[in-house]
């Protein structure tokens, strides 16, 4: 992992750990088992040729998903996946 990629993860982790905070882009009341649209969109990120900077961003996305999964039951929704693409 790049030296810059993990810098964003502690902030996301603090947000997940705060009781009063809900991490935007996670959870969907219609899809408690995970938003199928997000799953498809996120999986497509691995099918394209990414630049170094884009790969570093994808590493951050993966770390945020890992931290969120460890702390909550919420899965990425389409908002999260859309932000990951941008």
RAWO-V742657 format. One record per backbone hydrogen bond with DSSP energy under -1.0 kcal/mol. CO is the residue of the C=O (numbers start at 1). NH is the residue of the N-H. If there is no record, write none. Layout:
BEGIN
CO NH
CO NH
END
This chain:
BEGIN
4 7
5 8
8 12
9 13
10 14
11 15
12 16
13 17
14 18
18 21
23 26
25 77
31 34
35 39
36 40
37 41
38 42
39 43
40 44
43 46
44 47
51 55
52 56
53 57
54 58
55 59
56 60
57 61
58 62
59 63
60 64
61 65
62 66
63 67
64 68
65 69
66 70
67 71
68 72
75 27
77 81
78 82
79 83
80 84
81 85
82 86
END
